[in-house]
């Protein structure tokens, strides 16, 4: 059983109590490999699975929702 805290790249702090070797951030859904987990770590210490993949998708969705600037004005 691994227990403690991990701080995600998005800033979310998660408590860990798991038997698994991976944990997914509750906020941005980044998956973290915690097989070498020790006490409190930040994402920078933990192998990541493209931490910005979700952010890129969200940024594209936000860009689509923003009003388009009219270049003819």
C-alpha positions as CSV (number, residue, x, y, z in Angstrom):
1,X,0.0,0.0,0.0
2,X,1.4,3.4,-1.1
3,X,0.2,6.4,0.9
4,X,1.1,10.1,1.0
5,X,0.6,13.0,-1.4
6,X,1.4,13.8,-5.0
7,X,1.3,17.3,-6.5
8,X,0.3,17.3,-10.1
9,X,1.6,19.7,-12.8
10,X,-1.8,21.4,-12.7
11,X,-1.3,22.2,-9.0
12,X,-3.8,19.7,-7.7
13,X,-2.7,17.9,-4.5
14,X,-3.8,14.3,-4.3
15,X,-3.7,11.9,-1.4
16,X,-2.5,8.5,-2.4
17,X,-3.7,5.3,-0.9
18,X,-3.5,2.7,-3.6
19,X,-2.0,-0.7,-4.5
20,X,-1.8,0.3,-8.1
21,X,1.3,1.7,-9.8
22,X,-0.5,4.5,-11.5
23,X,-2.8,7.3,-10.3
24,X,-4.8,9.7,-12.4
25,X,-5.2,13.4,-11.3
26,X,-8.7,14.1,-10.2
27,X,-8.5,17.6,-11.8
28,X,-6.7,17.3,-15.1
29,X,-6.7,13.5,-15.6
30,X,-2.9,13.3,-16.1
31,X,-1.8,9.8,-15.3
32,X,1.2,9.4,-13.0
33,X,3.4,6.3,-12.6
34,X,3.9,6.0,-8.9
35,X,5.8,2.7,-8.9
36,X,8.8,4.5,-7.4
37,X,6.7,6.6,-5.1
38,X,8.2,7.9,-1.8
39,X,6.3,10.1,0.6
40,X,5.4,13.4,-1.0
41,X,6.6,14.0,-4.6
42,X,5.8,16.5,-7.3
43,X,5.1,15.4,-10.9
44,X,8.6,16.5,-11.9
45,X,9.9,13.5,-9.9
46,X,7.5,11.1,-11.4
47,X,7.4,9.8,-15.0
48,X,4.6,11.4,-16.8
49,X,2.3,10.4,-19.7
50,X,2.2,13.6,-21.8
51,X,1.0,16.0,-19.0
52,X,-0.2,18.6,-21.5
53,X,-2.2,16.3,-23.8
54,X,-5.5,17.1,-21.9
55,X,-4.6,20.8,-21.7
56,X,-4.0,21.0,-25.5
57,X,-7.5,19.5,-26.1
58,X,-9.1,21.9,-23.6
59,X,-7.3,24.9,-25.2
60,X,-8.6,23.9,-28.6
61,X,-12.1,23.6,-27.3
62,X,-11.8,27.0,-25.5
63,X,-10.5,28.6,-28.7
64,X,-13.5,27.2,-30.6
65,X,-15.9,28.8,-28.0
66,X,-14.3,32.2,-28.1
67,X,-15.9,34.8,-30.4
68,X,-13.9,35.0,-33.6
69,X,-12.3,38.4,-34.2
70,X,-13.6,40.1,-37.3
71,X,-10.6,41.0,-39.4
72,X,-12.7,43.3,-41.7
73,X,-13.3,45.9,-39.0
